[in-house]
């Protein structure tokens, strides 16, 4: 991509985090690493965006957190999807699909 910034649309980070956590519990760095890897290195989530989003989702009870030892033997806060988070993931996924389909239709429309 040219010198464009890869900024996410509002709400997209929540969707991505919820999707990663749907595969199992993970610490913050692991979440960011998984998003980066799954997006073929296009989406890079900075700590300044990720951790406020995790705290917001924890307050909304979409995720729960617990301290545990990481694979590098350091204490890390691990996040897991809650039942409410699974419901929210379904809502966010449907909203994203509707939005992206609408954009695709506009991009495919003849002038």
Protein Blocks (a to p, Z undefined) as FASTA:
>chain_A
ZZbdcdddehklmmmmmmmmmnoccdfklmmmmmmmmnnomaccdfklmmmmmmmmmmno
paccdddddfkopacddddddfklmmmmmmmmmmmmmmmmmmmmmmmpcZZ
